[in-house]
């Protein structure tokens, strides 16, 4: 029930790896991969953050689709088809650069997702609930924790279940995206016919360096994830054919599913009214007034009749959509961490696959505990402010995610050189150029995350995040850089803790 090695492979050098891989089950087919990728890439939680930058955001969305999204699809399609072993990005980086690099990179890849689930995604789900079911009123602390903890642990439970059951969450999430974003797009057209839309001149779409600095990290965060299905490589039925199929089809659909709602938000709401947290939810509420309800002079939307029913349905689909985003990433990144555990790049205790479920239950539970800790800590430190919590956690999630790709993207040319005889059902064109361009873009975005505007006017008026002043630039730098360095050091600790497993395999 497991895939055989395609080339000399670090995973196959340990007896622990062989024992754990026998517990994996093949349930991951072509359309499962496609739906999984749609949930991975298309996240509605950051749509408002992109739209808040105005019409220029749409321009950069398209530009990065061409220079970043499509090239990364080409690169991952080759890696995923040529090296489809369980663990995906961990396998590629450890094969290319050694276990230490793989361990540090993989820890960053994993830690992002429980942080994201317990922070950004949980708060986005709460915002949708309060907007449509609680008249826009914030929940008290007990209700907030009850809602968000159920949200987090339902996601963890879905990741624990056998993949033939758990994969239905991404499937439902993919269809929720189609219905939610499709309904919103159609309703924007109806709203425009009835009430008119905000007009834009050509100059509004003009790209600027300040806009690029502000948008490129979030857009790249939205545009990564093609590799995630390969974290379950040994659970795929035919990865050599299905991985490229899923990647190329999901790429086309993802650009469309991002572009239409962002353009819709910009057409419906004035830019000054769009917030990173509630932008998409607010736009939903406003356009649904065409089915019943009205918009007051101050911009407050009130739904009634069919508008209220459709609004409630949209809120449910929104919550399912953000939940499925978290579930797919937890499913994937937890598997990658478990692989590094039985390969000798993380504690052996974590590298255990459940015989009952065929999933890394220990890592799943650890992710749930980390998500819970992040949720409670961030809520208390921000005094219950949903907007502050959203912004703080999103910045950390984006930075740790992007830095992990500094190990993934350069792996392609290295693996071509190290394993030239490995069968490659798909070969990326210009591998060195694509790898270099993607790595440089990721490096630039990572630097701008911790030091916005560096190279022009560091932390100047056009670059400082909302709520921060130029005088606080060093404080902001530390809040971004210290956790990132701390996570890297924990990756080294994980690698050191895997030494007994490596020694048992005769490796250092």
N, C-alpha and C positions, 0 to 999 in steps of 0.2 A: 504493500500500500504506500510505499514511499518512492520518491524519484531517485534514480541512480546518479552518481556524480558525473559531470561532464568534463571535468578537468581536475588536476590536483587541487584539493579543496580543504581549507583549515577545518571545516565542520566535520569532515569525515575522518580526521586524525584522532578523535577521542572516542573511547568506548561509550562515554556518556551520551555523545551525540547520536550514535547508532541506536542506543536503547531508547532515547526519547523520541527519535524520528519514527520508530515503529508504532508509536501511539497515535500518529497523525492520520486523518481520514480524508479521502478525496471527495469533496463536495462542491468544489469551486469551478463552475463552468463558465462558458463564454459570456452569457448574459448576466450572470452573477458578477463577473468582473466589471462589465459595463456599468451596472447599477452601483456597484461599490465605488467606482471611480467618480461617478456623478455626485455621490454623497461626499466623497473625499474632497473634490475640487470646488463644487458650487456650494458655498456657504453664505447664507443670507444674513449672518450676524455682522458682516463687515460691509454690506452694501451701503448702509447709511454713512459709514466713515469715508467711503470713496465719494459718494454723491455730495457730501458736505464741502468738497473742494470746488464745486461748480462745474460748468460745462467743460472746463479744461480736463476734468477727470475722465470724461468720455474719450478725449483725444489720447491721453496716456494709456487708457485701457486698451485701445486698439493698437497703439504703437508697441506696447509690451507684449501683446498677443503675438505680434509678428517677430519681434527680436528676442523674446524670452520664452513664451509659452510653447510655440511651435517647435523651436529648437530643442527645448527640454523634452518634448514628446518624442522627437527623433532619437535623442540620446537614451532615454529610459527604455524605449521600445527595443533597442538592441541589447542593453544590459539585461532586461527582464526576460527576453527570449533566449539569450545565450547562457545566462546564469540564473536559472529559475529556482534555485534552492531556497528552502525555508529560511527566512531572515532577511531576504532582499537586500536593502541598503547596507546592513551590517556585513553581509557576506561580501558585497562588492568592495567596500572600503577596507575590510580586513584582508581580502585577497590582494588588493592593490597596494596597501600601505602598511600592513601588519596589524596584529591584534590590538596594540596599544592605541593606535589611531582609530581603529574600529570601535574600541571600547568607549573612548571619549566622544566620538561622533555619535555613537548609538545612544549614549546616555542623554545627550542633548536632544536627539530625535525623539526619545521616549518621554522625557520629563515635560516637554512642551504640552503634551496632550492631556494629562491629568490637570495641569495648571489651566489650560484652556477650557476643559470641561467644567471645572469647579468655579471658574471665573466668568469669562466672556459669554460662554454658551448658556450657563445657568442664569445669568443676569438678563440675557436677551430673552430667554423663555419667560422669566418673571415679568419683563416689560410688556411682552405680548399679552400675558394674562391680565395684568392690571389695566392695560389700555382698553381691552375689549370686555373684560368680565368684572372689573372693579371700578369703573368710571374714572380711570386714570389715577386713582388714589394709591399711594405707596402702601405696601403691606407692612404690618408691624413685624418686629423681629421674630416672634414665634411663628407667625404664618410664613414669613420669608424663609426661615430655615426649614420648615415643614415642606414647603414646595420645592426648594432647591435640593434638599437632601434626597427626596424621592426622585427627582430628576436625575441626579448623579448616580444613585444606586440602581435605578432601572437601567441606565446605560451600562453600568458595570455588570449587572446580571445578564444583559444581552450579550456582552463580550464573553462571559463565562460559559454560556450555553454552547452545546455542540454547534459547529458551523452550519450544519444543515438546518438548524432552527434559528440561530442568531443571524444568519444572512438575510432573513426576511425583514429585519429592521432597515438595512440599506435599501432593499427593494421597495419597501413602503416609503422610505425617505425620498427615493428617486421619483416616485410617482407623485409624492406631495410637492416636490419642486416643480414638476411639470404643471400640476393643477394650480398651485399657488401663483407662480410667476406667469403662467398663461392667463389666468383669470385677471390678475393685476394689469397685464398689458392690454387686454381687451377692454377692461374697464377704464383705463386711461384714455383710450380712444373715445369711448362714450362720454366720459367727463369733459374731454376737450371739445366735443361737438356741442355739449350743453352749456359749458361755462367758459370756454376759451382756455388757452394754455399760455404759460410764460414763454415769451419769444426770446430767441438768442440771435445775436449777430455773429458774424464770422470771427470777430475779434475775441468773443467769449470763449471760443474753442482753441485759441492760440496757446500753444504750450509755453511754459516758463520754467526756468531752472528751479525756482522756489516750489512750484507745483510738483515738479519731478521729485525733488527731495522729500516732499511731504507724502507723495502718493506711491513712489516706487516700492517702499517696503511692504505696504499693505497689499498692493496689487500683486507683488511677487508671492506674498503669503497666500493670496487667493489662488495663484496660478501654479503652486507646487502640489505634489501628491501623486504623480503618475506612478511612482515606484511602490506605493502602499500595497496594492494587491500582491506584489512579490514577497511581502513579508510572510505570506501564506503559500509560498511557492510549491511546497510538497503536498499541498492540499488542492492544487489545481489539477483538472483532468487532462488538459493539453496546453501547457503554458507557452510552448513554442509558437503555436498558432493564435491562441486566444489573447495573449498579452498585447501584441501589436494591434489586433482587431479592436480590443477594448480601448486602448490608448487613443488611437486616431479618431474613433467615433465620439468618444467622450470629449476630446479636445474641441471638436466643432460644436458640439452641443453646449459645452461649458461657456465658450465665448458668447454665444447667443443668449444663454440664460443669465449671464452677467450684464451684457450690454443693454438688453431691453428694459429690465427694471430700473437700472441706473438712469437711463434716459427718461424713463417714465417719471421717476422721482423729480428730476430736474424740470420736467415740463409741468408738474403739478404744484410743487412747493417752491417758494422763494428760497434762494440759497441760504439766507440768514436764518431761516426757520428749520434748516436741516441739521440734525444732530447725529453724531456717530452712533449713539445707542439707539435712538428712536426714529431715525430718518425713514426707514422702510415701513415700520409699523404705522407711523403718523401718516405717511402717504397712502397706505392701505385704507386707513380709517377715513381719510378725506375723499378719496375717489369713490368709495362705496356709498357715499351719500346719494349717488345717482339712482340707487335702488331703494332709497328711503332714508331721509334725514336732511340735515342742512349744515352749512358752514357759517359760523357767526362772523361778525365784522372783525373780531380779533384773531380769526383763523381757527378757532376751536370747532372741531367737527363733532356732530352728534348724530348717531345712527338710530333709525327706527324701522319697524316693519321688516321688509325683505333685506334692507341694508344691514339691520342688526343681525339677522340670521346669517347672512353671508359673511359679515364681519367676524362673528363667532367661529364660523367654519374656517375662515382664513387664519384666525389666531391658532386654532387647533393644528392646522397644516403647518403654520410657522413653527410651533413648538415641536412637532414631529420632525420638521426639517432640521432644526438645530440639534435635536437629540440624535438624529441619524448621523449628522456630521461628527459628533463626539464619539458615537459608537464605532463608526468605521475606523477613525484614527486610533481609538483605544485598542480595537481588535488588532490592527496592524502593528502599531508600535510596541504593544505588549508582547506580541510574538517575536519581534526583533530582539527585545531585551531578553526573552527566555532563551533564544538561540545563543546569544552572547554568553548566557549563564552556563549552558552545557558545552560551550566551545572553549571556555576558559578565559573569557573577557569580562566576567561579572560573577557575583557569588553563585556557587553551584546550587544553593538553595532555591534560587529564582529560576534556574534552568530546568524546570520540571513540567512536563506535559501531563495533564490529568488523563488517566486511563479511562475514566468514565466519560469525560466530555471531549477529549482530544484537544483541549485548549490549555493555555498557561494560567491556570486558576490562581496560583500564588501571585503572579505579576498583576493579574486583574484586580485582586483584592488590594495589593499595594497601590495601584493606580487610584482605586476608590478612596483609600485613606489619604493619599496626597491631595486628591480633588477636594475632599472634605476639609482638610487642613487649610488649603488655599482659600476656600470659600469662607470659612469662619474668620481666618486672619484678615483677609482683604476687607470683609464686611465690617469688622470691628475697627480696623485702622482708618477706614474712610467714613466712619460714623454712620454707616448705613446708606451712604450716597451711591445710588446705582450708577450714575454717570462717572463718578470718580473711580469706582471699582472696575467698571468696564474699561476705561482708558488705561488704568494702571496694569491690569492683567493682559490686555491686548498687546501693549508694548513689549512686555516680557515674553509672551507667547511668540510674537513675530520675530524677536531677536534670536531666541533659542532655535526656532525653526530654521531661519535662514542660515545661521552659522553652521548647522548640521549639513547643509548642502555643499559647504566648502570641502567636504570629504567625498560626497557622492558624485558631483559633476566631473571632477578631475579623474575619476576612476576609469572612465571609458578608454582613453588612449593607453593608459597604463595596462589595463587588462588585455587590450588587443596585442600589446607587445609581449606580455608575460604568458598569455595563453593563445597563441596564434592559431592553433589547430582545433580549438573549441568550435563546434558547429554553431553557426550564426544564421538562423532562419531569416533574420532581418539585419541589414547592415546600415548604420547611419552614414549619410554623406558627410564629408569634411569633419571627421570626429575631433581632430585636434582644435580646429577653429571653433566649432560649436562648444566644446568643453571650455576653451579659454574665454570665450565671450560670456558664457553663462556664469563661470566662476568669478570673472571680473564684475559682472552686474551684481551678483550676490555679495561680493566683498564691499562694493560701493554702498549698497543698501544697508549692510550691517554697520558700516562706519557711520552713516547718516542717522541710523537709529540711536546710537549712543551719543553722537555729537552732531545734531542737526545743523546744517549750513556750513560745516567744516569745509574750508577751501574757498568760501565766499565771505559770509558774515556769520561766524559760528554763533548760534543762538540769538541771531538778530531778530528784528521784529517780524520778518517774513518767514522765519524758520522755527522759532520757539513754539513748542506745543501749547495748546490752549491752557490758560491758567498758570503759565510759567513766565517769569521775567528774565531778562538778560543777567541780572545779578545772581540768579539761582542756577546758572549753567553748570557750575561744578557739582552742586547737589544733584542735579538731574543726571549728570554723567555718572556719578557714583551709584545712583539708584538703578541705572541700566547695566553698568559694567560689573559691579560687585556680584550680583546674582549670576551673571554669565560666567565670570571667572570661577565662582564657587561651584557651578554645575560642571565646569571642565575638570576641576580638581576632584570632584566626586566621581567623574568618569575614570580618572586615574586610580582612585581608591577601588573602584569596581574591578578594574583590570588587575590590580595587585591582589585582590581577594580571589581572583580566578587562578592564581598560581598553582594550587594543588591539582586542579583539573588539567592544567597544561603539563605539569610534571608527570602526571599519570600517563599522558600521551607521548612523553619523551620530548616535549617542547619546553622552551624557557618562557 
